[in-house]
């Protein structure tokens, strides 16, 4: 299949978002940190002749919302999330709807799964227990017998949901499954976690139910030593990954095969990570087998940089900090995992600047549908046409690639090589001397109705059209001299501050044309051309911007 046919195939494919809304109201794992959102600056709080931005600091644990449970959640010696290739997080899979076969505190078995779907070796398996109905972002579950006449959703989602039977994990290992995902709070049975001790009343109900069915107590069915070895050593060493709190459009994929992808924030230090989970099925008129065969061959190019405490933040923003609040070794034997709380401003590492970052009446990141984050687009490699503090133009973009109305545009300046995780790292050059757009660039972007823009440096605006002009007068003098040489105008003639301060933000965000910053990774070796491009950010309901995974797809 050629490039254009492949791009058209993905554009016509049916896209399903399987992600839970991540909000200050999203229930975290019991006793862990809920998401906290704090505005540390607002648009009117800046100085120096131009207005500022809406900037937030987030404080969160990684078990809030849809998330990937990394190997280091259980085994500290295994791969970091940033080291897991996208090929291990994506591929063919099935969504097994066993909601009619399970109940509170119950078990699901391999036979239940196989009674609903055909599972192939190496699949991704998503289990629809039906308990996503207890997700905070779903309608009330009416029950006249419950207090208040409705179910307590938190208990349904985290405490009463069914879990795997004793033989389930060994079956998963034998099947060499890539990932197991569930539509509830945990891939494990809640009574094989600290919930057993947090909620002894519910453990007693679960054990009595087990005794009645099997004549055995809980620890007879799940011997502590064996269970610990299986979940904390064997499973992580086999690279069997878990995804929890899958919600969204999961019911539209009941007992269907699809191409499924989990796109986590590429954390270096943390045991779990927020993730966007989605699935594609074949376009109308195309056979499922043919579509999946093409997707199996397809290449995924990761344009994200690792997310780390070492990652430099923009200007005076808050860097990432990580505090481990619990460790496997410090909890009741066999029932704990590593857990952490993170704190950061959003504008560091690879992230999408959302509408609300500069446009108060815009949508938050989580309010933007997933189909607006994916689509046909181009990589425009202008790295040989730009230099320190230089200006790039629409003509430069059009000279290296065929770009169409409605495309996603990824601008490759070559500046990612000066980023923090590079042998050629030069943080000052990366932050302060990167090239930026010409005065007509935002008008051209609006005329082209670009879906969104990505850049491989710290900002889509020229740094001298930001507060950096005031903070770095020597660099401004150099940039101004270069502008006069190249365009015959000084800075204030070409970029009057009332019109061009943060031009790419103020003039485009109200038009819903936003941009991603700090792209890198495989973009450095990706040539100009057309690709199918995706931005996979956490579905953060109150966030003005958000970290994510940025990926280009091309035919294999």
N, C-alpha and C positions, 0 to 999 in steps of 0.2 A: 504494500500500500504506500503510495507516495505521500509527501508531506501535506499537501492541501486536502487530500481525501481523508487523511488521518485527523486533521484539525476539524474538518466538517463532521466526521463521525462523532468526535467527542462533543462538539457543539450541539449535535442532534440527540446525543445520548440522554437518557432520563437520569436526572441528578436528585439524590435524596440526602438531606441533611439529618444526621442521626445524633445531633449534639443537644445536650441539655442547656437551657439558658443559665448562664453563670452570673449571679447577681448577689447583691448584699443580702437578698432574701433566700438565696440557695442554701439549703441545709448542708453543712459540712459533715464529714464522718464524726460520729459522736465524740465529744470532748476535744475536737480539733478546731482550728481557727476558722471562723467564717471570713468571707471576703470583706475587707474594709476599704473604702474609697475615700480619699481625702484630697480636696483641691488645695494645692500649695501655692497656686497663683491663678489669677484671672486676667482676662483681656485688658482690663483697665488698670492693672497693677504694675505696668512696665514703665520705663522711663527712656529718655534719650531721643525723643522725637517721633517714635513709632509706638503703636500699641503692642500689647503683649500677646499671650496665648493662654488658653485654658490648659493648665497642667495639673496632673494628678499623681499622687503616690498611692500605690496599692500595697496592702498588707494581707497576706493570704497563706493558707496551707494548700497543698497541691491535691487534696482530696475533696475540693469543692468543685462541683461541676464535672463534666465529662473529662476523664483523665486517663493517661497511660500509667500503669503501675510498672515501673522499671524493675530490672533484675536486682538493683541495689536496694530495693525496698526490703528484700529478704536476705540478700547475700552481698555484703559490702565489697567483695572482690570481683564482681562481675562488671559488665559493660555500663558505662555512663549512657544516659539517654542520647546525648549528642553523638555517641559512637555507633548507635544503631542505624544501619543504612535504611533508606526508605523502602528498599526491596523487601526488608524483613517486616515492614509495617503495612504493606499493601499487597493485594493479589486477589485471586479468586476466593470466594467464600460463600457461605450460606447463612441465612437468618432463619433459625428454627423456632417456630411458634409452638411452644409447649404450654401455653397459658391455660389450656383446658385440662392439663394433666397434673398440675402442681397446685399446692395450697400452702397456707401459713405453716412455717417451720418444716416444710416437706423437703424431699430430695428429688433431684432430676438425675436420670441415669443415661448411659449411652443408648440404651434401647429406646428410651423416650425420644431422644434426638433423632435416631435412625428411623423411627416410625413416621417422622415428619419430612425429613429431607435426606438426600444422598450426600454423605460427607466423604470427600476425597482426601487422600494423604496430602499434607501440606496446606490444607485449607485454613482460612480464617473462619472461625465459628462465632456467630453472634446468637445469643440465646435470648429469645423473647419469652420471659416468664409471665408477662402481663403486669408485673409489679411497677413498670414505668408509670402506670396510672396514679401512683402515689408520688410522683415527682412534683415538686413545688409549683412548677409551671403548667401543670395539667388541671383539668376541671375537678371539682370536688367529687369524692366517691361517697355517694349517699348510702347510709346504713342506719335505718331507724333504731337498731339495737345499740348503736354506738352513742357515746356521750355527745350531745349537741346534734345528733342525727346525721353526722358525717364522720368518716374514718379519720383518725389521726394519721396524716400522710407521712410524717417523719418516721413513725414506728413501722408503717407498712414498707417504706422504702429501705430502711436500714436494719430493722430488728426482726421482722416477721417473714422476710422474703425466703424462698427456698434456696437451697444450695446443692453443690455436687455430692453425689453418693460416694461411698468409700472407694469404689473402683473407677470413678470417673477420670481422675487425673492420670492414672496409668493408661487408660484407654486413649486419652488425649496425647500422651507421650508416644504410644504405639502408632497413632495416626500422624505423628509429627506435625501437629497443628502449629501454625505460626502464632496465632493469637486466639484468646478466648475473650469475648466481650459479653457483658450482661446489662440488662436494662434496670438494674437495681443498685444498691449501695456497695455491693462487694461480690467478687467472683467466688470467694469462699462462703461456706455456710456461716451465717452470723454467729452461730453457737460454737464455731471453731475460731472465733476471734475474741478480743476482750469484751465484746458485747455480752458474752456469757456471764461475765462478772459485773458488768455495768447494770445489767437487767436480769437479775436472778429469777424474778417472777416469770419472765419469758423463757428463761432456760428451763425452769421446772416444767412449764407447759410443753416445751419441745421434747424434753426427756421423757415425760409421761406418754407423749404421743409415740415416741420411738419404742418405749417399753411395751406398749399395747400392740404395736405392729410386729415387733421382732423378739420380745422377751429379753432384750439386752439394754444395758445402760449406755449412756453416751460414750464413755471412755472405753467401753468394750468394742463399740463399733469403730471408734476413732482412737486407737491407742496413741498416747501422747508422744512417745519417742518416735514411732513410725511416722506419725503425721508431721512432726517437726522436720524430720529428715527429708520427707517428700517435698514439703512446701518451701523449706528454707535452703535446701541444698540441691536436691535433684532437679526440681523444676527450673530454678534460675540457671543452673549449669546447662540445661537443655535449651536455654534461650526461649522458653515458652512464656510469652508476655500476656498480660491481662489488661483489659480496658473496662472501666466501670462507669456507671451512670450514663449509659447510652439511652437516649430518649428521642426527641425530635420526631422524624417521620418513620420510625421503626415499623409501625403497623402497616405501612404501605409495601413492606417487603416480606410479609409473612410467607415463610417456607419457599423463598425464592433464592436462586443463585444470582450473585452479582459480583462486580469487581469492587472491592471494599478497600478503603484506605484510612489509616489512622495517622494524623499529622500532628505530632506533639511539638511544643516549644523545645528546641534542642538544648536542654539544660546540661551543663557539665557536672555540677556538684550535687544535684538533687535527685532524690530517689523516685519521684513521680513527677508528672508534668501535665499541665492542661493540654488538651488535644481537641482538634476539630475532626470529627468522624463523619465520613460520607461514603456514598455508594453510587456507582453507575450501573445501569442496565442498558441493554441494547436499544438503539434507536428503532422507531417503527420501520418495519420493512427489512430489518437486518436480523439474521438468525443469532440466537444467543451464543451458540458455539463459535461462530465466526467473530463476534464482538470480543468474547473472552480470549480467543486466540490472539487477536490483534493487541489486546491489552497485556497479555502475558509477554509479548515481544517488545512492547513499548519501553522506551527509556524515560526515566524520571531524572531531571537535573535539579539538584537542590541549590537554590540561590540564597540560602540562609546562613548566617554566621552563628557559631556556638554562643549560647547564652550563659554568662558566667559572672561571678563576682569580679573578675578581672576586666570585664567589658566596660570600656569608657562610656560615660553618659554624655549627653549633649550639654555643653556650657555648664551652668550652675545647677543642673538637675541632680536628684538623689540617685546614687549608684545602687546596684543590687547588693543586698546582704542576705545571708542565709543562716538561720539558727536551727540546729537540730534539737527538737523538743523531746524526741524519744528514740531509742535504739532497740534493736532486736534483743541485745544482751541485757537490757534493763527492765524487761517486762516478764510477765508470767510465762514460764517455760512453754515454748511452742506456740504462743498465741499473740506475738507482737511483730511489728515491723518498724523499720526506720521511718521517721516522719520529721518534717521540717516546716518552719514558717519563713516566708520570704517577704522582703520589703524592697520596693523599688519605685522610682518614677518610670514612666512608660517609654520615654524617648532615649532608649539605649538598645543596642543589638538590633536585629532585623525586626522592623515593626511597621505597621500601617498607621499613618496619621489619619485619624477619623475626622468627619465633618465638624464635630463639636470642639475639636482642638482650636479652631479659629472661628467657627460659625455657630453661635450659641443656639440657633434655631434648627441646627442640623440633627441628623440621626446619630445616636450612639452606635458604637461598633456592633453591638448585638442586635440592633434593629435593622441592620442591612442584611437582606436575604443572601444566602450563599451563592446564588446564581449571578449576583452582581460582583462577586469576587473572582469569578472564573470566566474564561473565554478566549477566543483567538487573539493573538497579539504578536508583537515583534520584539526581538532583541536588536538594538541599534548600537553597534560597536563604533564609537567615535573616539576611541582612546588615542588614535594617532592624530586627531585633529584638535586636541585640547592640551593645556598645560597649566601650570600654577596660576590660580586666580583668573583664568581665561573665561570667555563667554562662549557658550555654544548656541546654535541657532536652529530653527526648524529646517533650514536648507541642509545643515549637516546631517540631521536625522534622515531626511529624504534622499541624501546622496549615498547612504549605505544600506538602505532597506526599503522595500515596498510596504508602506503603511497605509491602512485603509480606515475609513470612518468607523468609529466604534471599537477600534482595537484597544488592547492593553499595550502600553509602551514601556519597555524596560530599557533605560539608558545606561550603557556601559561606558563609563569614562576611563576605566582602568584604575580608579582610585581605591578599589577594594584591596589592592596590594599594599597600601599604606595603613590598612586597618590593624587592629591590635594583635590578631592572631596570624602574623605573617613574618617571614624572615626579613622583609623589607619594611616592617612597621615604622611609621613616622607619624606619631599621633598629632603633632601640631600641623603637619602638612595635610593630614586626613581631615582634621576638624576645621581648619582656618583657611587653607589655600586651595580647596577643591574648586573646580570650575562650576559655573552656574548658568542659568538660562538668560537669553537675550530679552530685550524689552517687549518683543512681539511674541514671545514663546507662549505665554498663557493664553493670549488671544487665538493663536494657532491651535493650541490644545482644545480650546472650547469649540472652535470652528470644526475641528476633526471629531468632536464628541467622543474623545477618548474615554474609555471605561475607567481606567486609573493609570497612574504612572509609577514606575519604580526607578530608583537611582542607587548606584553602588558607592555612594559617599554619605556623609552625615546629614545632608539636607538637600531638598529639591530646589530651594532658593539659593542664589549666590550668597556666600557668607557676608559679603559687603552690603547686601540688602537685608541684613539682620543686625542684631545688637553687636555682632562681632566687629562691625565697622568702628564702633566706639571703643570697644575693648582692645582692638589691635590696630592702632593708627598707622604703624609702620607698614603693615600688610596692606592697609587701605591705600596708602600712597603708592605702593607697588602696583596694586590692581588698577588704580586710577590711571597711572602712567601707561599701563598696557592697554587699557580701554581707549585712551586717546590715540595711541599708536595704531590700533586695529580698526577703530571706528570713527576717529576724528572728533569725538565728543568726550567731555569729562563726565564723571559719574553722575552728578546732579542734573546734567543736561539730558543724559540718556535715561536715567532712573530717578525722576522727581519723587521725593520721599512719600508725598501724599498718594501717589499712584502705585508705587513699586515696592514699598516696604513690605516684606514677606509676600511678594506678588503671587507666587504659586499657591500660597495658602488662601489669602484674602480674595483673590480674583477667581479662584477655581472651586473652592470648597462649597460656596453657595450653589454652584452648578452641579454638585455631587461628583466632581472630578477630584479625587483625593490622591495621595501618593504614599508609596512605601519608601523607607530610607534604610541605609546600611545594608543593602543587598551585597552578597558576596558568594563565597563557596564556589560552586561549579560555574558560576557566571564568568569567572575569570578565564575559563577555557571554552566558553560558548561563543560561536561566531554569530555575526549578524544573520538574521533570517526570521522566518515565521515559525511560531510555536503555539501550542495550546498552553495557556498560563493560568496558574491558580494561586490565590492568596488564601491560606487556611489559618485563620485567626480564631482564638477562643471567642465564644459567643458571649462576650462581656456586655451585660445589659446597661450598665451605667458608665462604661469607660469611654473617654474621648478618643482614645487610640488603643492599639493593642499589638503585642508581639505575636508572631506566628511563623508559619512555614511557607516559603515562597518557592513554587515548583514550576518548571517548564516540562511539558510532555512532548515527546516526538516519537515518530514511528520507529520500530525496531528494525 
